[in-house]
Amino acid sequence: MTKKHEIEFANFILRFGQNNFFVDLFEQIVFPAFTDNKLVRDTGEAQFFFRNVSLHNFGDDNNPIVALVGRHIKNTILQREQFFDEESNQVIPDRRSIDSSPSAVFVIILNHHRLMYYGETKNSPSLNSFEATLKKFIRGTYNNFVNELYEQNETQYTKKFLRDEYFPSLDIVSLTRERSIEDFINQYGLLRRVEIDLLTPNQEIDNNEFFRQARLKKEEAQSKKTAIVHSNSNEGLSLGGITRQINSALSQGNSKVNLTGKDRQGNKLEGTNESFKIKSQLSEPPLTFEGIVIRCYQSLENLIQEGSIIIPERAENISEKIKQIWNNRNNSNE
């Protein structure tokens, strides 16, 4: 099996309670989750961790475009039980093992929370695995933050209040392409059910009034999960109508969808964001980590310029926060 030189693109949604976002607690919770080398996610069969983590500026000091970059590493052992010996024409029992550490490069743009993920090797850890690793690590650094805040607390908030106030919520949502959505939905002979799960976004203005109002109702109700469900098991849903709604729902990467039904041959067909996510092929990929990071960003910019990836307008200008993060990291490295 040959290695596919593909970049995946996603929206990186990280909130802390109702009032704080990715950049607000970057120094206190986020950066330590990526840089503490003692943090490991152990699944029994493999260990996952981050290395080579740093900030990269694709802009300049006055107008920084800051990316958090690094490697997600899967540390495991490959084992064999036997092999075929051509000389004797026999299968020979032979137990051997070798250490193996496939990896992926991640690039997260702080300015608009777009994530690029590139598997460097065969069997590199998946984007879902990256999300699982980061959730575990952020839970640990969040606990440390709350404990320190509680010990320094001068207004005597309870620890429960502080935990609720800064509770982390992470969703990594694959970005999708309109043409891929249309092509996938047109495979259905009978589309029975569609669920659109509305995620609470970063500080972004929703460009669809219907979904914006639905999210406002979600926040008003303090709902953990709000979904729009369409169902018609007998006649099936309108493929054109569903295509338009899903294109709108997924254009900013703030929703997850599930589709169920049957294809035109009568076979069961299910779809999610993963079914029509955007990927970019790297021809002649760079051999260096720095080269991969630059190519990932260039690929993102190309997709933005052609309109395949949308960068929504922000409800809050965070340029000063980004500049402060960049300056703090530069000063700490001097």
C-alpha positions, 0 to 999 in steps of 0.5 A: 500500500502506497502512502497517500500524500494528502492534507485534510482540512478542518475547523478547530472549535475550542471553547472554555465555558460560555465566555472564553475561546481558543485564544483567550486561554491559549497560554494557560491551557492550550499551549501547555496541552501541546508542549508538556512532554509528560502528557501521553495518551495510552491505549494499551496498543499504542501511545500518542503524544505531541512533539516539535510544537512551536508557533509559526508566523505566516504574516509579520510582527505588525499583522501576525498570522500565527499557527500552532504547528507540531507533530502527532506521534503514534508510538507502537510495536509492529509484530509478526508471527510468521513469514513465507520462505520461498526457498522451502516453500513453507510458512515459517513460524517466527515471532519478531517485533520492531518499534514503529512511530508513524506521525502526522503534522498539524497546523492550526491557524489561531486567527481563524481556527482552520486546521491542516493535518498531514499524515507523514507516513503510512499508518499515521494517526488519524484526525480523529485520533488527534482529537482524542489525544488533545481532548485528554491533554486539555482536560489535564491542563484545564484541571491544573488551571482551575486548581491554581485559580482556586488557590489564588482566588480572592473572591472565594468562588467555589471550585465547582463554579470555576470548573463550570466557568472554564469547562473545555469543549473541543470539536474538530469538524472536517471542512467539506466541498459543495461538489462532493456533497452534491455527488454523494447525496445523488447516490441515494435512491431513498434518503430516509433521515438527515440529522444536522447537529448544530455546534457552538462555534468560535467567535464567528458570524453565521452567514445563514440566518436560519442556523444563526437563530437556531444556535441562539435558541440553543444557547438560550436553552443552555442545550448541550446538543441541538439538532435539526432532523428531517425524516421521511422513511416512505417517499424519501427526502428531497435530494435537492432540498437536502443538498442545499441545506447541508451545503449551507450548514457545513460551509463554515465547519460548525455543524456535523451531519448524519445521512441514512438511506439506501443507494440506487441499488437498494443497499444501505448508505450512510454519510457524515462530514467524512464522506465529502471532506476536502483533501489536497494532494501534495505532489513531491511532498517536502522532506523537512518538517518546516517544508510540510508546514509551509506547503500546508499553509499554501494549500489552505490559501489556494483553497480559500482563494478558489472559494472552496474554504470559507473564512467567516467574518468574526464577531470579535476582532482578536488581532490584538490577542494574536499579536500578544500571543506571538510577542509573548512566545517570541520573548519567552524564546529569546 
